[in-house]
Amino acid sequence: MLRHEQRGVLLNAIAGSHSALGDSEQAFAHMVSALHEARPSRAPGFDVVLHCNLSNELMQLGDAEAALAQVDEGLARCRRLANRGCWRRC
C-alpha cells in the first residue's frame, strides 16, 4: 500500500500522462485526487506543484478564472512555506 504522499505522486504522474494525451478532464480529475492525498502536512511543497498543475489543466479546459484561483492558492501556500524557513524566497 502506498502512503498518502506516494499516492499523490502516482496520481500526479497519471494525470501528466492524460495531459500529454490532451485529455485535460481526466488529468484534472487525477490532479484533484492527488491534491487530496498530498495534504501540506504530509508533503509540504508538493501541494504547491499540484496547484500549478491544476492551473495549467484549467487553462486547457478554458476556465481562466479558476486557473488564476489555483495560482493564487499555490502562491499563498508557497509563502507559508517561506515563512516556515523552508524556502528563502518565493
C-alpha positions as CSV (number, residue, x, y, z in Angstrom):
1,M,0.0,0.0,0.0
2,L,1.2,3.5,-0.8
3,R,1.3,6.2,1.7
4,H,-0.8,9.3,1.1
5,E,2.0,11.4,-0.4
6,Q,3.2,8.4,-2.5
7,R,-0.4,8.0,-3.9
8,G,-0.4,11.7,-4.6
9,V,2.8,11.5,-6.7
10,L,1.5,8.5,-8.6
11,L,-1.8,10.2,-9.3
12,N,0.0,13.3,-10.5
13,A,2.1,11.1,-12.8
14,I,-1.1,9.5,-14.2
15,A,-2.5,13.0,-14.6
16,G,0.6,14.0,-16.6
17,S,0.0,11.1,-18.9
18,H,-3.6,12.2,-19.5
19,S,-2.5,15.8,-20.0
20,A,0.2,14.7,-22.6
21,L,-2.6,12.9,-24.5
22,G,-4.7,16.0,-24.5
23,D,-7.3,14.6,-22.1
24,S,-7.5,17.6,-19.7
25,E,-10.7,16.4,-18.0
26,Q,-9.1,13.1,-16.8
27,A,-5.8,15.0,-16.0
28,F,-7.8,17.4,-13.8
29,A,-9.7,14.7,-12.0
30,H,-6.4,12.8,-11.2
31,M,-4.8,16.0,-10.0
32,V,-7.6,16.9,-7.7
33,S,-7.3,13.3,-6.2
34,A,-3.5,13.8,-5.9
35,L,-4.0,17.1,-4.1
36,H,-6.4,15.4,-1.7
37,E,-3.8,12.7,-0.9
38,A,-0.8,15.1,-0.6
39,R,-2.0,17.5,2.0
40,P,0.5,20.1,3.1
41,S,1.0,18.4,6.4
42,R,2.0,15.2,4.7
43,A,4.1,16.5,1.8
44,P,5.0,20.2,2.3
45,G,5.7,21.8,-1.0
46,F,4.2,19.2,-3.3
47,D,0.7,20.7,-2.9
48,V,2.2,23.9,-4.4
49,V,3.2,22.0,-7.5
50,L,-0.2,20.4,-7.8
51,H,-1.9,23.8,-7.7
52,C,0.3,24.9,-10.6
53,N,-0.5,21.7,-12.5
54,L,-4.2,22.2,-11.8
55,S,-4.0,25.7,-13.1
56,N,-2.5,24.5,-16.4
57,E,-5.3,22.0,-16.9
58,L,-7.9,24.5,-16.1
59,M,-6.4,26.8,-18.7
60,Q,-6.6,23.9,-21.2
61,L,-10.3,23.5,-20.2
62,G,-10.9,27.2,-20.8
63,D,-11.5,28.2,-17.3
64,A,-9.0,31.1,-16.8
65,E,-10.7,32.4,-13.6
66,A,-10.4,29.0,-11.8
67,A,-6.9,28.7,-13.1
68,L,-5.9,32.0,-11.6
69,A,-7.5,30.9,-8.3
70,Q,-5.3,27.9,-8.3
71,V,-2.2,30.0,-9.0
72,D,-3.2,32.3,-6.1
73,E,-3.6,29.3,-3.8
74,G,-0.2,27.9,-4.9
75,L,1.5,31.2,-4.2
76,A,-0.2,31.5,-0.8
77,R,1.0,28.1,0.2
78,C,4.5,28.9,-1.1
79,R,4.5,32.0,1.1
80,R,3.6,29.8,4.1
81,L,6.5,27.5,3.3
82,A,8.8,30.5,3.1
83,N,7.6,31.7,6.5
84,R,8.5,28.4,8.0
85,G,12.0,28.8,6.7
86,C,11.7,26.0,4.1
87,W,12.5,28.4,1.2
88,R,14.5,31.6,1.3
89,R,12.5,33.3,-1.4
90,C,9.2,32.6,-3.2
